[in-house]
Structure formats: C-alpha cells, structure tokens
Amino acid sequence: MVALKDSQMVAVPIADAIRERKKVDLSSDKILTAREIGICLGDNPEEE
C-alpha cells in the first residue's frame, strides 16, 4: 500500500496498514479537498 508520511510517499505493508483502526478528522483539509473534487468517502456529509 502507498501512504503519505511526513510529505513523502512511502510503501507500507497492507498488514501494517490495517492492524489498528485510525480516525480521521472529517473537517481536515485532506477530507475537504477530496470531497471538493468529487471523491466519495462512503458517508453523507450533508447529514452531519
């Protein structure tokens, strides 16, 4: 899997990536940018 770490793209074994649940702030700039360009995140932001 590819991940962004300290502004660098790095390879991460998928087992490491899914080992523990990670939470993302839904108001973060990355989430807002993804929504602005049409990426669906599996939720309905209008209901929040």
Secondary structure, DSSP 8 states (H G I E B T S, - for coil): -EEEETTEEEE--HHHHTSS-----TTSHHHHHHHHTT---SS-GGG-
